[in-house]
Amino acid sequence: MRATNLGFTGKLNQLATAVLLTALCSAGAQASDIEQQCHKLYRLTDVSHAIEPGIPVAANEEMPAHCKVRGVVNRAIRFEVRLPMAGWNGRMMFTAVGGSAGVIGDTTSLLADGFAMASTDTGHEISEGFEFYRQPEAAIDYAYRGVHLATLASKRVISEFYGRDIDHAYLTGCSNGGRAALMEAIRFPDDYDGIIAGAPAFRFQEFASWMIAMHRLQSAHPLTDESLLLLDNASREACDGIDGVVDGVIDDPRLCTADVLDLDALACADGQAEGCLTEGQIATARGHYQDLTNAAGEVVSAGVPPGAEAAGDWAFWMQPHEQFGDDSPIGSMDDMVALLMRYEPDFNVDDYDPAEDRDRIAEVTTPLDVRTGDLSEFRDRGGKLLMYQGWNDYPLRPQRAIDYLGKVEQAMGGAEATSSFLRLFMVPGMTHCAGGPGPWQVDYVKPLVAWREEGKAPERIVGTQPGPVEFDHLAPDARAVQPHRFTRPLCPYPEYAKYSGDGDQNDERNFDCVSP
């Protein structure tokens, strides 16, 4: 998926670049001169930066001619920058990587729109697994320093190549990339003018603990593909029509309460072995849907809302996957927490209570975690933050994003004041970062640019459900009801999209953003 052409505000910057290139050509400069300029970017090398010679890349059907530069900061933090040879719009887009990072993210999708693009692996290789946590500096690089230092290095490369400063710097990321994006807004508010933070992994302290609890449920009474299909059908049949439109999507799954979705009705009768759930499997499903509470009755982790159970997200995270050997992603959290706590000789992850013992891992997760709603420095320099979150996200459950918005509103003077620089868009039916039966295919870049550069706050953003799509990590159950193509408006929370009662229900123009 590639964002559409931005045009508009970038035209003046494109003109400036064109004038510069014309001046070069009028002085006898040829394409080889620009290629030499690309090649000589290695001269930015110094004691802290190892910059490779730039490589000119010819245009093809997907990308314009551009300069590709790779480098290393502080001997370990790899980064990559790509710079359009012509038509630069004065903007930079940096991609923060999800998961455990360890790879360079997207540096090509916006080249055709005139952006210079950059990304980093944050200082380690994905093949290391969680082993980078054993190195204190590498762990901090992953937590926040890698993106920051790679950002500064990328800006140097871009400014050197074009002979002037960047007009506007933007950052995008989802999951861990969304967390890294928020870290930039909080810890280095001067780095970026606009940020897109998708499904942010706000707090590893909460995230890892919840996963450990769910892994224990799943280990005791596993939900199979057949179980997830049964839950998917049951939640859709019980709750799809609550919003007045039957489209395979539960718009606000908080309304799909236990009295509406009756799990006990799925229990196996005596002698029944198929098309039902065992008592243990019902307990596992209920444990996922419900909030996790401590002994005092306080909610310490929000649950997973009903819906899209067979869309691949539940299966990927809770079942064994080749990327994790014989383990599952939620099962791997034991190893991660054990590594973080390796200097505590009396810590045994098997004895760790994920509902009661979270204070024990608070210190070691501090470098990773977003623990403030104060975004005043980012706001005061004109920064704009666009957050998005899927309503059916398994690992980073939606209530977490809503709760964080509330925390920011409390710190920043209320909902109206916060909406001047931060808006949250909840995506019905979307699983983790992408996929699911909802309108998950969205261009967030154009609205952010218009907001930051023209002051046009996003009142609605169009999302598209493209129909069945294959992902490397996400394998939707082909037996589940398959999504069809439609469009919907995404509205700034707490507003939601409501069908007007007239026209095609597959067309976003027939929906309004309304307040609850």
Salt bridges, closest charged atoms under 4 A:
ASP46 OD1 - HIS49 ND1 2.86
ASP46 OD2 - ARG156 NH1 3.36
GLU80 OE1 - ARG70 NE 2.90
GLU80 OE2 - ARG82 NE 3.10
ASP113 OD2 - ARG2 NH1 3.54
ASP121 OD2 - ARG78 NE 2.89
GLU131 OE1 - ARG134 NE 2.60
GLU137 OE2 - ARG145 NH2 2.71
ASP141 OD1 - ARG145 NE 2.58
ASP167 OD1 - ARG164 NH1 3.04
ASP190 OD1 - ARG381 NE 3.40
ASP191 OD2 - HIS148 ND1 2.64
ASP193 OD1 - ARG381 NH2 3.53
ASP193 OD1 - ARG452 NH2 3.55
GLU206 OE2 - ARG397 NH1 2.69
GLU206 OE1 - ARG400 NE 2.77
GLU226 OE2 - ARG479 NH1 3.49
ASP232 OD1 - ARG236 NH1 2.91
ASP247 OD2 - ARG488 NH2 2.79
ASP252 OD2 - ARG254 NH2 2.91
ASP264 OD1 - ARG286 NH2 3.35
ASP346 OD1 - ARG360 NH2 3.79
ASP369 OD2 - ARG371 NH2 3.13
ASP380 OD1 - ARG379 NE 2.84
ASP393 OD2 - HIS432 ND1 2.86
GLU453 OE2 - ARG91 NE 2.77
GLU453 OE2 - HIS168 ND1 3.40
GLU454 OE1 - LYS456 NZ 3.07
GLU459 OE2 - ARG423 NH1 3.37
ASP477 OD2 - ARG479 NH2 2.80
ASP507 OD2 - ARG509 NH2 2.60
GLU508 OE1 - ARG460 NH2 2.63
